[in-house]
Amino acid sequence: MAYLELQRAEEKAKKERKGMYGDRQPQEIMDYSTSTSDISPSVVIQLQNYMKQQRRRAVVEHVFNGQRMKIYVPEQNCFLCLALAHIRCDPFNVTTAKLQTKFGRAAYEYLKHRSLQRNIEVEVTTIADQKDRNCVWMGQVWIDDKDLALEMLEKGLVKLAMPTGPRRANSLPTTVPSAYVQAEAMAKEQQIGLWEEIARKEHERDEQKKKHDMTGKEKTVVVSQIDTGVQFWVNSNSSVNELEMLEEKMSRIPSVHPGKIAPGKIVAALYDGLYCRAKVAKQDSRNERMWFVIFVDYGNRASVPERNITLLPQELSLAQWPQLAQRCQLTALRAPSRNTEHFYVAGEYFAQLVLPSSDHNNTPFVKELKIKILWDDYASRKWHVILIDERTNTNINEQMLREGHARFDHKGKETPSPLFTLEDEYTKNYLITAKKLCEEALAARIGLWRLGDVSSDEGDY
């Protein structure tokens, strides 16, 4: 019976001269999934007007990862690259082993199983920059009237996409459907999918922080590097001998090709004639054979030629020998803006207070300082400290504020929010004093305040 129906359909197509039985050539399907650079603007605008603000029928032709797919839009006879809006998944790439994460694969497998070669409804919400050769259309997808992204959020396969960049908001955009927010919150609460692993890692990190937390402790240190008038690196007194031993061992390491150089890799880099342990930061845009590195035992940075980078022996790795320099910031203080002259003035003044100097006989001496760690920011590996020169009985935090070379971070731009809510009297009194000294310097128009209140200048943040 089914065969007879197929036979009758074939005869009808032949009679009506459709498809292969007719003289008309089938219309070529336009592929806009890889590039829109060669499409006329009018066609792009037409597609935008068609796809936005209402549901349109489509078919999923290919799934790239747990968020992105290639779809066929029959009414426009074209292919588009579509990404599910408002969500993001862990990395996954079929051909790249490094991008085959556990939950990236799980999201990919689910999306492929759920949507490949299926009829869908799609509504485009936003469109990527048309100058981008890989134009991506962002939208919501429904299969059998079920929101696909919502399903994946409920199963803990993806997360909501937060705004990116230095000014990103602490909250989601208002365009995110409330059902998405509720679905993610429920999956997170019940620790479903990737949220179970995230909770486990957070617990491990909290345990590590408790074990190594330096909050409330004091140390005698020497400043080894200054980044700004409030940010700097120190070596503790206890690490001086270790530093000498490390330098002696580093002086004997052979020159061995380090393999592929990439940001985050720990290597040995030549500085001032001596190999030092360094973390690769990024490639120098001015010269592809140069790399910016941070010398982890001192805190200074430099651009180093590839020929001066060598493999770090395993026995000198950070796992075997932890880094000896620690990044610090004067608690709740900010330096003047980098685009002002006073940024450098403040840095020079801070250097006079903390770096080695000479006595009245012109004999150089190492300036040992005491730090009190008010907050150990374990996530960013930074100590928020009060710095004291016991030799002159100078509180350097207060001195920087008093002379108008630093400002109180009242908006918490560079200060962890928990620090402002600490209950110990020492921290509470310090914050009150710091704020008062900042207000007094502003009233007296000292230092960075001489031209007015810079904190009201949006360009300063």
KOLMIGU-173840 format. One record per residue (C-alpha): x, y, z; residue in three letters. Coordinates in nm, 2 decimals. Layout:
BEGIN
DRENLUM       c1       c2       c3   firo
DRENLUM        X        Y        Z    ala
...
This chain:
BEGIN
DRENLUM       c1       c2       c3   firo
DRENLUM     0.00     0.00     0.00    met
DRENLUM     0.28     0.24     0.09    ala
DRENLUM     0.46     0.15    -0.23    tyr
DRENLUM     0.16     0.24    -0.44    leu
DRENLUM     0.13     0.58    -0.27    glu
DRENLUM     0.50     0.65    -0.35    leu
DRENLUM     0.44     0.54    -0.71    gln
DRENLUM     0.14     0.77    -0.75    arg
DRENLUM     0.34     1.06    -0.60    ala
DRENLUM     0.62     0.99    -0.85    glu
DRENLUM     0.37     0.98    -1.15    glu
DRENLUM     0.21     1.31    -1.03    lys
DRENLUM     0.56     1.48    -1.01    ala
DRENLUM     0.64     1.36    -1.37    lys
DRENLUM     0.30     1.49    -1.50    lys
DRENLUM     0.35     1.83    -1.34    glu
DRENLUM     0.71     1.84    -1.45    arg
DRENLUM     0.84     1.91    -1.10    lys
DRENLUM     1.21     1.89    -0.98    gly
DRENLUM     1.42     1.65    -1.19    met
DRENLUM     1.13     1.60    -1.43    tyr
DRENLUM     1.11     1.96    -1.53    gly
DRENLUM     1.33     2.20    -1.74    asp
DRENLUM     1.39     2.45    -1.45    arg
DRENLUM     1.72     2.43    -1.28    gln
DRENLUM     1.69     2.41    -0.90    pro
DRENLUM     1.77     2.73    -0.72    gln
DRENLUM     2.12     2.73    -0.56    glu
DRENLUM     2.11     2.74    -0.18    ile
DRENLUM     2.31     3.04    -0.06    met
DRENLUM     2.55     2.97     0.22    asp
DRENLUM     2.58     3.26     0.46    tyr
DRENLUM     2.70     3.05     0.75    ser
DRENLUM     3.08     3.12     0.70    thr
DRENLUM     3.09     3.48     0.57    ser
DRENLUM     2.87     3.78     0.49    thr
DRENLUM     3.16     3.99     0.35    ser
DRENLUM     3.05     3.92    -0.01    asp
DRENLUM     2.68     3.97     0.05    ile
DRENLUM     2.52     4.30    -0.05    ser
DRENLUM     2.40     4.51     0.24    pro
DRENLUM     2.04     4.50     0.11    ser
DRENLUM     2.04     4.12     0.13    val
DRENLUM     2.17     4.13     0.49    val
DRENLUM     1.91     4.39     0.59    ile
DRENLUM     1.64     4.17     0.42    gln
DRENLUM     1.75     3.87     0.62    leu
DRENLUM     1.76     4.07     0.94    gln
DRENLUM     1.41     4.20     0.89    asn
DRENLUM     1.28     3.85     0.81    tyr
DRENLUM     1.45     3.66     1.10    met
DRENLUM     1.40     3.91     1.38    lys
DRENLUM     1.11     3.95     1.61    gln
DRENLUM     0.91     3.65     1.51    gln
DRENLUM     0.95     3.27     1.48    arg
DRENLUM     1.06     3.13     1.15    arg
DRENLUM     1.08     2.77     1.03    arg
DRENLUM     1.43     2.61     0.97    ala
DRENLUM     1.62     2.28     0.97    val
DRENLUM     1.94     2.21     1.16    val
DRENLUM     2.20     2.10     0.91    glu
DRENLUM     2.51     2.07     1.14    his
DRENLUM     2.60     2.11     1.51    val
DRENLUM     2.94     2.28     1.58    phe
DRENLUM     2.94     2.27     1.96    asn
DRENLUM     2.70     2.29     2.25    gly
DRENLUM     2.57     2.63     2.15    gln
DRENLUM     2.63     2.69     1.78    arg
DRENLUM     2.47     2.52     1.47    met
DRENLUM     2.42     2.56     1.10    lys
DRENLUM     2.06     2.60     1.00    ile
DRENLUM     1.87     2.59     0.66    tyr
DRENLUM     1.60     2.86     0.62    val
DRENLUM     1.38     2.73     0.34    pro
DRENLUM     1.18     3.05     0.29    glu
DRENLUM     1.50     3.24     0.23    gln
DRENLUM     1.68     2.94     0.06    asn
DRENLUM     2.00     2.99     0.26    cys
DRENLUM     2.22     2.86     0.54    phe
DRENLUM     2.30     3.06     0.85    leu
DRENLUM     2.52     3.01     1.15    cys
DRENLUM     2.31     3.03     1.46    leu
DRENLUM     2.41     3.05     1.82    ala
DRENLUM     2.17     3.00     2.11    leu
DRENLUM     2.12     3.34     2.27    ala
DRENLUM     2.18     3.42     2.64    his
DRENLUM     2.38     3.11     2.72    ile
DRENLUM     2.74     2.98     2.69    arg
DRENLUM     2.88     2.63     2.71    cys
DRENLUM     3.22     2.49     2.80    asp
DRENLUM     3.47     2.47     2.51    pro
DRENLUM     3.43     2.17     2.27    phe
DRENLUM     3.59     2.11     1.93    asn
DRENLUM     3.57     1.77     1.76    val
DRENLUM     3.92     1.81     1.60    thr
DRENLUM     4.10     1.98     1.89    thr
DRENLUM     4.18     1.76     2.19    ala
DRENLUM     4.25     2.07     2.42    lys
DRENLUM     3.90     2.19     2.35    leu
DRENLUM     3.72     1.87     2.44    gln
DRENLUM     3.60     1.94     2.79    thr
DRENLUM     3.37     1.71     2.98    lys
DRENLUM     3.07     1.93     2.99    phe
DRENLUM     3.15     2.09     2.65    gly
DRENLUM     3.12     1.74     2.50    arg
DRENLUM     2.80     1.67     2.70    ala
DRENLUM     2.63     1.99     2.57    ala
DRENLUM     2.74     1.91     2.22    tyr
DRENLUM     2.61     1.56     2.23    glu
DRENLUM     2.28     1.67     2.37    tyr
DRENLUM     2.23     1.95     2.12    leu
DRENLUM     2.33     1.71     1.83    lys
DRENLUM     2.10     1.44     1.95    his
DRENLUM     1.81     1.68     2.01    arg
DRENLUM     1.83     1.90     1.70    ser
DRENLUM     2.03     1.75     1.41    leu
DRENLUM     1.82     1.72     1.10    gln
DRENLUM     1.51     1.83     1.29    arg
DRENLUM     1.26     2.09     1.21    asn
DRENLUM     1.29     2.39     1.44    ile
DRENLUM     1.15     2.73     1.49    glu
DRENLUM     1.39     3.02     1.54    val
DRENLUM     1.37     3.38     1.64    glu
DRENLUM     1.68     3.59     1.60    val
DRENLUM     1.75     3.84     1.88    thr
DRENLUM     2.08     3.99     1.78    thr
DRENLUM     2.34     3.96     1.50    ile
DRENLUM     2.71     3.96     1.54    ala
DRENLUM     2.92     4.24     1.38    asp
DRENLUM     2.87     4.22     1.00    gln
DRENLUM     3.24     4.30     0.95    lys
DRENLUM     3.32     3.96     1.12    asp
DRENLUM     3.39     3.71     0.85    arg
DRENLUM     3.22     3.44     1.07    asn
DRENLUM     2.89     3.62     1.10    cys
DRENLUM     2.68     3.46     1.38    val
DRENLUM     2.30     3.51     1.43    trp
DRENLUM     2.20     3.49     1.80    met
DRENLUM     1.85     3.36     1.87    gly
DRENLUM     1.61     3.13     2.05    gln
DRENLUM     1.52     2.79     1.92    val
DRENLUM     1.21     2.58     1.97    trp
DRENLUM     1.17     2.21     1.90    ile
DRENLUM     0.82     2.07     1.94    asp
DRENLUM     0.74     2.41     2.10    asp
DRENLUM     1.01     2.35     2.37    lys
DRENLUM     1.28     2.61     2.42    asp
DRENLUM     1.61     2.43     2.35    leu
DRENLUM     1.83     2.67     2.56    ala
DRENLUM     1.59     2.64     2.85    leu
DRENLUM     1.61     2.26     2.84    glu
DRENLUM     1.99     2.28     2.85    met
DRENLUM     1.99     2.52     3.14    leu
DRENLUM     1.76     2.29     3.34    glu
DRENLUM     1.99     2.00     3.28    lys
DRENLUM     2.30     2.20     3.39    gly
DRENLUM     2.47     2.16     3.05    leu
DRENLUM     2.52     2.54     3.00    val
DRENLUM     2.53     2.86     3.19    lys
DRENLUM     2.38     3.21     3.14    leu
DRENLUM     2.62     3.44     2.94    ala
DRENLUM     2.74     3.73     3.15    met
DRENLUM     2.85     4.06     2.99    pro
DRENLUM     3.22     4.07     2.93    thr
DRENLUM     3.49     4.35     2.95    gly
DRENLUM     3.63     4.56     3.23    pro
DRENLUM     3.30     4.75     3.28    arg
DRENLUM     3.07     4.44     3.29    arg
DRENLUM     2.77     4.46     3.51    ala
DRENLUM     2.72     4.24     3.81    asn
DRENLUM     2.37     4.15     3.68    ser
DRENLUM     2.24     3.99     3.37    leu
DRENLUM     2.10     4.20     3.08    pro
DRENLUM     1.73     4.27     3.11    thr
DRENLUM     1.67     4.09     2.78    thr
DRENLUM     1.74     3.75     2.94    val
DRENLUM     1.41     3.56     2.98    pro
DRENLUM     1.32     3.52     3.35    ser
DRENLUM     1.26     3.15     3.29    ala
DRENLUM     1.63     3.12     3.20    tyr
DRENLUM     1.74     3.28     3.52    val
DRENLUM     1.51     3.05     3.72    gln
DRENLUM     1.62     2.74     3.54    ala
DRENLUM     1.99     2.81     3.60    glu
DRENLUM     1.92     2.90     3.97    ala
DRENLUM     1.74     2.57     4.02    met
DRENLUM     2.01     2.36     3.85    ala
DRENLUM     2.28     2.54     4.06    lys
DRENLUM     2.08     2.48     4.38    glu
DRENLUM     2.04     2.11     4.30    gln
DRENLUM     2.40     2.08     4.17    gln
DRENLUM     2.29     1.93     3.84    ile
DRENLUM     2.54     1.88     3.56    gly
DRENLUM     2.83     2.12     3.55    leu
DRENLUM     2.72     2.28     3.87    trp
DRENLUM     2.81     1.97     4.06    glu
DRENLUM     3.17     2.01     3.94    glu
DRENLUM     3.17     2.38     4.00    ile
DRENLUM     3.05     2.33     4.36    ala
DRENLUM     3.32     2.06     4.42    arg
DRENLUM     3.60     2.29     4.29    lys
DRENLUM     3.47     2.58     4.50    glu
DRENLUM     3.48     2.36     4.81    his
DRENLUM     3.83     2.25     4.73    glu
DRENLUM     3.94     2.61     4.67    arg
DRENLUM     3.78     2.72     5.00    asp
DRENLUM     3.96     2.44     5.18    glu
DRENLUM     4.29     2.55     5.02    gln
DRENLUM     4.22     2.91     5.12    lys
DRENLUM     4.16     2.81     5.48    lys
DRENLUM     4.47     2.61     5.49    lys
DRENLUM     4.70     2.88     5.34    his
DRENLUM     4.50     3.20     5.44    asp
DRENLUM     4.73     3.48     5.55    met
DRENLUM     4.46     3.72     5.66    thr
DRENLUM     4.55     3.89     5.99    gly
DRENLUM     4.91     3.79     5.98    lys
DRENLUM     5.22     4.01     5.98    glu
DRENLUM     5.55     3.97     5.80    lys
DRENLUM     5.88     4.15     5.75    thr
DRENLUM     5.94     4.21     5.39    val
DRENLUM     6.15     4.39     5.13    val
DRENLUM     5.98     4.56     4.83    val
DRENLUM     6.12     4.40     4.51    ser
DRENLUM     5.90     4.57     4.24    gln
DRENLUM     5.67     4.86     4.22    ile
DRENLUM     5.38     4.85     3.96    asp
DRENLUM     5.19     5.17     4.08    thr
DRENLUM     5.18     5.40     4.38    gly
DRENLUM     4.96     5.14     4.56    val
DRENLUM     5.05     4.80     4.39    gln
DRENLUM     5.39     4.63     4.44    phe
DRENLUM     5.57     4.30     4.50    trp
DRENLUM     5.76     4.19     4.81    val
DRENLUM     6.00     3.92     4.92    asn
DRENLUM     5.97     3.81     5.28    ser
DRENLUM     6.27     3.80     5.51    asn
DRENLUM     6.24     3.42     5.53    ser
DRENLUM     6.27     3.39     5.15    ser
DRENLUM     6.61     3.58     5.12    val
DRENLUM     6.82     3.27     5.17    asn
DRENLUM     6.59     3.07     4.94    glu
DRENLUM     6.63     3.34     4.67    leu
DRENLUM     7.01     3.31     4.70    glu
DRENLUM     6.99     2.93     4.67    met
DRENLUM     6.75     2.96     4.37    leu
DRENLUM     6.97     3.21     4.19    glu
DRENLUM     7.27     2.98     4.24    glu
DRENLUM     7.08     2.68     4.09    lys
DRENLUM     6.94     2.89     3.80    met
DRENLUM     7.29     3.00     3.71    ser
DRENLUM     7.37     2.64     3.62    arg
DRENLUM     7.07     2.54     3.41    ile
DRENLUM     7.14     2.44     3.05    pro
DRENLUM     6.99     2.62     2.75    ser
DRENLUM     6.72     2.38     2.62    val
DRENLUM     6.44     2.47     2.37    his
DRENLUM     6.12     2.52     2.58    pro
DRENLUM     5.88     2.38     2.32    gly
DRENLUM     5.57     2.57     2.23    lys
DRENLUM     5.56     2.91     2.41    ile
DRENLUM     5.21     3.02     2.52    ala
DRENLUM     5.06     3.25     2.78    pro
DRENLUM     5.06     3.10     3.13    gly
DRENLUM     5.36     2.87     3.06    lys
DRENLUM     5.64     2.88     3.33    ile
DRENLUM     5.98     2.90     3.17    val
DRENLUM     6.33     3.03     3.25    ala
DRENLUM     6.41     3.36     3.08    ala
DRENLUM     6.73     3.55     3.07    leu
DRENLUM     6.74     3.88     3.25    tyr
DRENLUM     7.05     4.09     3.32    asp
DRENLUM     7.26     3.79     3.23    gly
DRENLUM     7.09     3.54     3.47    leu
DRENLUM     6.82     3.29     3.40    tyr
DRENLUM     6.51     3.36     3.62    cys
DRENLUM     6.18     3.18     3.65    arg
DRENLUM     5.92     3.35     3.45    ala
DRENLUM     5.55     3.32     3.36    lys
DRENLUM     5.47     3.40     3.00    val
DRENLUM     5.21     3.68     2.98    ala
DRENLUM     5.16     3.74     2.61    lys
DRENLUM     5.33     3.78     2.27    gln
DRENLUM     5.48     4.12     2.20    asp
DRENLUM     5.26     4.27     1.92    ser
DRENLUM     5.56     4.47     1.79    arg
DRENLUM     5.77     4.15     1.73    asn
DRENLUM     5.63     3.80     1.71    glu
DRENLUM     5.97     3.66     1.82    arg
DRENLUM     5.94     3.85     2.16    met
DRENLUM     5.73     3.76     2.46    trp
DRENLUM     5.62     3.96     2.77    phe
DRENLUM     5.70     3.77     3.08    val
DRENLUM     5.66     3.82     3.46    ile
DRENLUM     5.96     3.71     3.67    phe
DRENLUM     5.77     3.53     3.95    val
DRENLUM     6.04     3.56     4.21    asp
DRENLUM     6.08     3.93     4.18    tyr
DRENLUM     5.76     4.07     4.03    gly
DRENLUM     5.92     4.27     3.74    asn
DRENLUM     5.82     4.24     3.38    arg
DRENLUM     6.01     4.24     3.05    ala
DRENLUM     5.99     4.17     2.68    ser
DRENLUM     6.22     3.88     2.62    val
DRENLUM     6.34     3.73     2.28    pro
DRENLUM     6.25     3.37     2.22    glu
DRENLUM     6.63     3.28     2.20    arg
DRENLUM     6.66     3.39     2.56    asn
DRENLUM     6.38     3.16     2.69    ile
DRENLUM     6.47     2.81     2.79    thr
DRENLUM     6.31     2.50     2.95    leu
DRENLUM     6.27     2.52     3.33    leu
DRENLUM     6.39     2.20     3.50    pro
DRENLUM     6.13     2.00     3.69    gln
DRENLUM     6.32     2.03     4.02    glu
DRENLUM     6.29     2.41     3.99    leu
DRENLUM     5.92     2.42     3.89    ser
DRENLUM     5.67     2.62     4.10    leu
DRENLUM     5.52     2.29     4.22    ala
DRENLUM     5.86     2.20     4.37    gln
DRENLUM     5.97     2.55     4.47    trp
DRENLUM     5.69     2.80     4.52    pro
DRENLUM     5.74     3.15     4.38    gln
DRENLUM     5.92     3.38     4.61    leu
DRENLUM     5.76     3.72     4.52    ala
DRENLUM     5.41     3.81     4.65    gln
DRENLUM     5.19     4.07     4.49    arg
DRENLUM     5.04     4.33     4.73    cys
DRENLUM     4.82     4.63     4.73    gln
DRENLUM     4.78     4.91     4.99    leu
DRENLUM     4.44     4.82     5.14    thr
DRENLUM     4.14     5.01     5.00    ala
DRENLUM     4.36     5.26     4.81    leu
DRENLUM     4.38     5.34     4.44    arg
DRENLUM     4.66     5.51     4.25    ala
DRENLUM     4.60     5.82     4.03    pro
DRENLUM     4.48     5.75     3.68    ser
DRENLUM     4.74     5.62     3.44    arg
DRENLUM     4.67     5.89     3.19    asn
DRENLUM     4.77     6.17     3.43    thr
DRENLUM     5.11     6.31     3.52    glu
DRENLUM     5.04     6.24     3.89    his
DRENLUM     5.04     5.87     3.83    phe
DRENLUM     5.42     5.88     3.79    tyr
DRENLUM     5.46     6.14     4.07    val
DRENLUM     5.28     5.90     4.31    ala
DRENLUM     5.49     5.61     4.20    gly
DRENLUM     5.81     5.80     4.25    glu
DRENLUM     5.70     5.91     4.60    tyr
DRENLUM     5.60     5.56     4.70    phe
DRENLUM     5.94     5.44     4.58    ala
DRENLUM     6.12     5.69     4.80    gln
DRENLUM     5.92     5.55     5.10    leu
DRENLUM     5.98     5.18     5.04    val
DRENLUM     6.29     5.11     4.83    leu
DRENLUM     6.65     5.07     4.96    pro
DRENLUM     6.83     5.40     5.03    ser
DRENLUM     7.15     5.53     5.19    ser
DRENLUM     7.22     5.65     5.55    asp
DRENLUM     7.40     5.97     5.64    his
DRENLUM     7.74     5.81     5.56    asn
DRENLUM     7.61     5.72     5.21    asn
DRENLUM     7.61     5.35     5.30    thr
DRENLUM     7.33     5.17     5.12    pro
DRENLUM     7.10     4.95     5.33    phe
DRENLUM     6.81     4.72     5.26    val
DRENLUM     6.48     4.88     5.38    lys
DRENLUM     6.29     4.62     5.58    glu
DRENLUM     5.92     4.69     5.62    leu
DRENLUM     5.64     4.53     5.81    lys
DRENLUM     5.32     4.44     5.65    ile
DRENLUM     4.99     4.35     5.82    lys
DRENLUM     4.77     4.15     5.58    ile
DRENLUM     4.41     4.27     5.62    leu
DRENLUM     4.28     4.04     5.34    trp
DRENLUM     4.44     3.75     5.15    asp
DRENLUM     4.27     3.75     4.81    asp
DRENLUM     4.33     3.38     4.73    tyr
DRENLUM     4.16     3.39     4.39    ala
DRENLUM     4.38     3.67     4.25    ser
DRENLUM     4.68     3.58     4.47    arg
DRENLUM     4.71     3.93     4.61    lys
DRENLUM     4.75     4.05     4.97    trp
DRENLUM     4.57     4.37     5.07    his
DRENLUM     4.81     4.51     5.33    val
DRENLUM     4.91     4.80     5.56    ile
DRENLUM     5.27     4.88     5.50    leu
DRENLUM     5.47     5.02     5.79    ile
DRENLUM     5.83     5.15     5.81    asp
DRENLUM     5.92     5.07     6.18    glu
DRENLUM     6.25     5.25     6.15    arg
DRENLUM     6.07     5.59     6.10    thr
DRENLUM     5.74     5.48     6.25    asn
DRENLUM     5.56     5.56     5.93    thr
DRENLUM     5.23     5.41     5.82    asn
DRENLUM     5.29     5.42     5.44    ile
DRENLUM     4.92     5.38     5.36    asn
DRENLUM     4.82     5.68     5.56    glu
DRENLUM     5.12     5.88     5.43    gln
DRENLUM     5.02     5.82     5.07    met
DRENLUM     4.67     5.95     5.14    leu
DRENLUM     4.79     6.24     5.36    arg
DRENLUM     5.01     6.37     5.07    glu
DRENLUM     4.74     6.32     4.81    gly
DRENLUM     4.93     6.05     4.62    his
DRENLUM     4.65     5.79     4.66    ala
DRENLUM     4.28     5.79     4.70    arg
DRENLUM     4.03     5.59     4.91    phe
DRENLUM     3.87     5.32     4.70    asp
DRENLUM     3.52     5.40     4.83    his
DRENLUM     3.35     5.23     4.53    lys
DRENLUM     3.55     4.91     4.57    gly
DRENLUM     3.69     4.91     4.22    lys
DRENLUM     4.01     4.74     4.33    glu
DRENLUM     3.91     4.62     4.68    thr
DRENLUM     3.74     4.29     4.75    pro
DRENLUM     3.39     4.36     4.89    ser
DRENLUM     3.43     4.13     5.19    pro
DRENLUM     3.71     4.35     5.32    leu
DRENLUM     3.47     4.63     5.38    phe
DRENLUM     3.26     4.41     5.60    thr
DRENLUM     3.53     4.27     5.82    leu
DRENLUM     3.43     4.29     6.19    glu
DRENLUM     3.78     4.32     6.35    asp
DRENLUM     3.83     4.66     6.51    glu
DRENLUM     4.18     4.71     6.35    tyr
DRENLUM     4.04     4.70     6.00    thr
DRENLUM     3.73     4.90     6.08    lys
DRENLUM     3.94     5.18     6.24    asn
DRENLUM     4.19     5.17     5.95    tyr
DRENLUM     3.91     5.22     5.69    leu
DRENLUM     3.76     5.51     5.88    ile
DRENLUM     4.10     5.68     5.91    thr
DRENLUM     4.19     5.62     5.55    ala
DRENLUM     3.86     5.77     5.43    lys
DRENLUM     3.91     6.07     5.66    lys
DRENLUM     4.27     6.14     5.54    leu
DRENLUM     4.15     6.12     5.18    cys
DRENLUM     3.88     6.38     5.25    glu
DRENLUM     4.13     6.61     5.42    glu
DRENLUM     4.37     6.59     5.13    ala
DRENLUM     4.08     6.67     4.89    leu
DRENLUM     3.98     6.97     5.10    ala
DRENLUM     4.34     7.10     5.11    ala
DRENLUM     4.38     7.04     4.73    arg
DRENLUM     4.70     6.84     4.78    ile
DRENLUM     4.87     6.62     4.52    gly
DRENLUM     4.62     6.46     4.28    leu
DRENLUM     4.34     6.67     4.43    trp
DRENLUM     4.49     7.01     4.33    arg
DRENLUM     4.26     7.04     4.03    leu
DRENLUM     3.95     6.91     4.20    gly
DRENLUM     3.77     6.59     4.27    asp
DRENLUM     3.90     6.33     4.03    val
DRENLUM     3.66     6.07     4.17    ser
DRENLUM     3.37     6.24     3.99    ser
DRENLUM     3.55     6.20     3.65    asp
DRENLUM     3.41     5.89     3.47    glu
DRENLUM     3.72     5.88     3.25    gly
DRENLUM     3.92     5.81     3.56    asp
DRENLUM     3.78     5.46     3.61    tyr
